[in-house]
Amino acid sequence: MSVEVTVRFAPNLKFQYVLRDEQVADRMVSGQWLDKQFVELGAEPLRPSGKVLIADKVLAVAHAAGQARFRDDADWGNDFARHAIGALGRGAISVDVDAMAITY
């Protein structure tokens, strides 16, 4: 089986990752990786309350990393994909940075 992550920055600019199930990180490890990236990249909470849901964290990390990070660092992009899937527990996700939305 495989899982898929698409990160879209514009209608014609997207990065697609297809991973085998065994490449998906554990939920706890994924949460820790996202927490670390959130801080290191200086991501901002999306909600005025400051509460950060897992889906919000995935979106905020993608936004803070920017398209250049996905384009220039394939290893980081793969890590993002395996941890986004691991944290959200879904078989496929689409992270639309331009629209600031995640769909499953």
Secondary structure by P-SEA (a helix, b strand, c coil): cbbbbbbbcccccbbbbbbcccccccaaaaaaaaaaaaaaaccccccccccccaaaaaaaaaaaacaaaaaccaaaaaaaaaaaaaaacccbbbbccccccccc
